[in-house]
């Protein structure tokens, strides 16, 4: 694929970090729970903010949150919360930080119940298959669906925070549960 023939979804614009994320990660199916948890933290942190803000702080999150190791994060204490609140490399929102710790514990509960977080998530998809939308303009992509509503509702019932239906749908796009690359995107 030559550089002059690459077509991307317009939402990533010309920002190199956004383009790299679009080209290498967004919409690619993630099966491992470690990466699924990383995106759970990042998408929850993004609530109310732009995704590029979170991408720019991703390495800060990696450092502050034990390389996204949910087993370690589940053991974080009040002292860890205070440490993270002082870290300019993350979004310093107490509720989001505390929910990341709580969500880590709940994440492991789901793993025990379903064998993996991946198994849990794909149980919500029709026939356990990726949803592939036929989008011409990225603005046509939904911001939430019946599936994201159901996942979000179930996670909320289990105690998860900062993971409403819109956040859940963005998560589904990010981890490849849904393919919302526009039809002519070189990375579809």
Protein Blocks (a to p, Z undefined) as FASTA:
>chain_A
ZZklpccdfklmmafklmmmmmmmgopacfbfklmmmmmmmmmmmgopafklmmmmmmmm
mmmnonopaklmmmpcfklmmmmmmmmkbccdfklmmmmmmmmmmmmmmmmmnopaklmm
mmmpghhiacddddfblklpcfbdfklmmmmmmmmmnopahiafklmmmmmmmnopaccb
dfklckZZ
